[in-house]
Amino acid sequence: MTWIIIKYLLTAAIVVLVSEMAKRSDKLGGLIAALPLVTFLTLIWLYIEHQPTEKIANHAWYTFWYVVPTLPMFLAFPILLERIGFWSAILASIAIAVICFILFSLVVRQFGVELW
């Protein structure tokens, strides 16, 4: 139980750090947020918890394929934010990400990559 609490606290601290940096500097906050911090933490937690190498490698492999179709969302959000407001832009961005993911998964399936 202690280990889970430590994981939660460290992970939460990183999220808070990113949001605090974003308040001070758009560029620095964006840079830190763009780093695959959650992925690195997950890989570290899996390694420390003695998960098989194949599981750790698969996590990194699938993370790559799941990130690619979410990128258009980051381009759309700033445009939508000014036009339709924050919550609507968030919902529209989620919809864009889901649609892009579905389309992307259909394309990469042709190359032997099964995402769902």
Secondary structure, DSSP 8 states (H G I E B T S, - for coil): -HHHHHHHHHHHHHHHHHHHHHHH-HHHHHHHHHS-HHHHHHHHHHHHTT--HHHHHHHHHHHHHHHGGGHHHHHHHHHHHHHH-HHHHHHHHHHHHHHHHHHHHHHHHTTT----
